[in-house]
Amino acid sequence: MMLAACGSGCVFGEPVSVQVKVIDDLGTPLAGGDVLVLFQGEKAKPQGERILQSDANGVVRIQGETTYGVTLRAWKSGHYETESEFSIDPRKPVERTYVLPRILNPIPLFAAREEYQ
């Protein structure tokens, strides 16, 4: 799941508090899910991507500064990813809950290579 956060409302170097809760389609918290957090911009803090694991309640928390926005991505083996985009007000904490549906009956896909002359 890729999430682009922020918009025209961000102030350069504005502190942002981000909390992401990851659950499955039954509402069960997904402990050990991976959440990528990237505070965007040249003066963003911390610099670069951070991959954090959700706690027993499916929650990840991080604070930083953004000069443009925040990108989030969450995934866990055995679950589908979800995408959304949203704008934030950097003066308010970002709290989002994302549902990663379980993969129940995967359909195998097969590909054959064909040679054409």
C-alpha positions as CSV (number, residue, x, y, z in Angstrom):
1,M,0.0,0.0,0.0
2,M,1.4,3.4,-1.0
3,L,0.0,6.4,0.7
4,A,0.9,9.9,-0.3
5,A,0.2,12.3,2.5
6,C,0.2,16.1,2.7
7,G,-0.6,18.7,0.1
8,S,-0.6,22.5,-0.1
9,G,-1.2,22.7,3.7
10,C,2.3,21.5,4.7
11,V,4.7,24.0,6.2
12,F,8.4,23.5,5.6
13,G,10.0,21.6,8.4
14,E,6.7,21.2,10.2
15,P,6.7,18.4,12.9
16,V,4.4,15.5,12.1
17,S,3.2,12.7,14.3
18,V,2.1,9.5,12.4
19,Q,0.3,6.6,13.8
20,V,-0.8,3.7,11.6
21,K,-2.9,0.8,12.7
22,V,-2.9,-2.3,10.5
23,I,-5.8,-4.8,10.8
24,D,-7.1,-7.7,8.7
25,D,-10.6,-7.9,7.2
26,L,-12.0,-9.4,10.4
27,G,-10.7,-6.5,12.5
28,T,-7.8,-8.4,14.0
29,P,-4.7,-6.3,14.6
30,L,-1.8,-7.5,12.5
31,A,1.3,-7.8,14.7
32,G,4.6,-7.9,12.9
33,G,3.3,-6.2,9.8
34,D,5.8,-4.0,8.0
35,V,5.2,-0.3,7.6
36,L,7.4,1.9,5.5
37,V,7.5,5.6,6.4
38,L,9.2,8.3,4.4
39,F,9.1,11.9,5.4
40,Q,9.5,13.7,2.1
41,G,11.5,16.8,1.2
42,E,15.1,18.0,1.3
43,K,14.8,19.1,4.9
44,A,12.8,16.2,6.1
45,K,13.7,14.4,9.3
46,P,14.5,11.6,9.6
47,Q,16.0,11.3,6.1
48,G,15.3,8.2,4.0
49,E,12.9,5.3,4.4
50,R,12.2,3.7,7.7
51,I,10.6,0.2,7.8
52,L,9.0,-0.4,11.2
53,Q,7.1,-3.4,12.5
54,S,3.7,-3.1,14.0
55,D,3.3,-4.0,17.7
56,A,0.9,-6.6,19.2
57,N,-1.9,-4.1,18.7
58,G,-1.0,-3.7,15.0
59,V,0.2,-0.1,15.7
60,V,3.3,1.8,14.4
61,R,4.1,5.3,15.7
62,I,6.8,7.7,14.4
63,Q,7.5,11.4,14.6
64,G,9.4,13.5,12.1
65,E,9.5,16.6,10.1
66,T,8.3,17.0,6.5
67,T,9.0,19.7,3.9
68,Y,6.6,18.1,1.5
69,G,4.6,15.2,2.8
70,V,4.7,11.6,4.1
71,T,4.6,8.4,2.2
72,L,3.4,5.2,3.9
73,R,3.3,1.6,2.7
74,A,2.1,-1.4,4.7
75,W,2.2,-5.1,4.0
76,K,2.2,-8.5,5.6
77,S,2.6,-11.9,4.1
78,G,-0.7,-13.7,3.4
79,H,-2.6,-10.4,3.0
80,Y,-3.5,-8.1,0.1
81,E,-2.2,-4.6,0.1
82,T,-4.5,-1.5,0.0
83,E,-3.8,1.9,-1.5
84,S,-5.1,5.4,-0.7
85,E,-4.0,9.0,-0.9
86,F,-4.8,11.7,1.6
87,S,-3.8,15.3,2.6
88,I,-2.8,16.1,6.2
89,D,-2.8,19.1,8.4
90,P,0.8,19.0,9.9
91,R,-0.5,20.7,13.1
92,K,-2.6,17.6,13.9
93,P,-1.4,14.0,14.5
94,V,-2.0,11.6,11.6
95,E,-3.9,8.6,12.7
96,R,-5.0,6.0,10.1
97,T,-6.3,2.5,10.2
98,Y,-5.7,0.3,7.2
99,V,-7.4,-3.0,6.4
100,L,-5.3,-5.6,4.7
101,P,-7.7,-8.4,3.5
102,R,-6.6,-12.0,4.0
103,I,-5.6,-14.0,0.9
104,L,-8.0,-16.9,1.4
105,N,-8.1,-18.8,-2.0
106,P,-5.2,-17.7,-4.1
107,I,-5.6,-18.5,-7.8
108,P,-2.3,-19.7,-9.3
109,L,-1.4,-18.0,-12.5
110,F,0.6,-19.8,-15.2
111,A,2.4,-18.2,-18.1
112,A,3.8,-20.1,-21.1
113,R,6.4,-18.7,-23.4
114,E,5.4,-18.8,-27.1
115,E,7.9,-18.5,-29.9
116,Y,6.6,-16.8,-33.0
117,Q,8.2,-16.9,-36.4
